[in-house]
Amino acid sequence: MLIRNVMESITEYIFQNELLKEYELKCSCEKCIADILALTLNHLPPRYVATHEGELLISTMLVDTQLKIDVTEELMRSVLKVENNPQHAQG
């Protein structure tokens, strides 16, 4: 049985398709992006599904305006934290 937190897909979708179109990251290295996504997910409530039908819920959830606002706000908080304190080697 596969159990999945659909907030991962929702957060990644909003990050890639909405936030990055409006905001240019100071650093877009793999480590900084992973830190932004992980930090964001740690501050959002998980939403687990155990079926393929549950995963189809993702597209329905993406039209929820409040959910998009909540995820976007948390993403921006994470972006600012990571940009102000990057954990990668700076050269």
FENPEGI-V306566 format. One record per backbone hydrogen bond with DSSP energy under -1.0 kcal/mol. CO is the residue of the C=O (numbers start at 1). NH is the residue of the N-H. Records with the same first field share a line. If there is no record, write none. Layout:
CO=NH / NH
This chain:
4=49
5=8
6=10
7=11
8=12
9=13
10=14
11=15
12=16
13=17
14=18 / 19
15=20
19=22 / 23
29=33
30=34
31=35
32=36
33=37
34=38
35=39
36=40
37=41
38=42
40=43
47=6
49=4
51=55
52=56
54=57
55=58
57=61
58=62
60=63
61=64
64=68
65=69
66=70
67=71
68=72
69=73
70=74
71=75
72=76
73=77
74=78
75=79
76=80
77=81
78=82
79=83
80=84
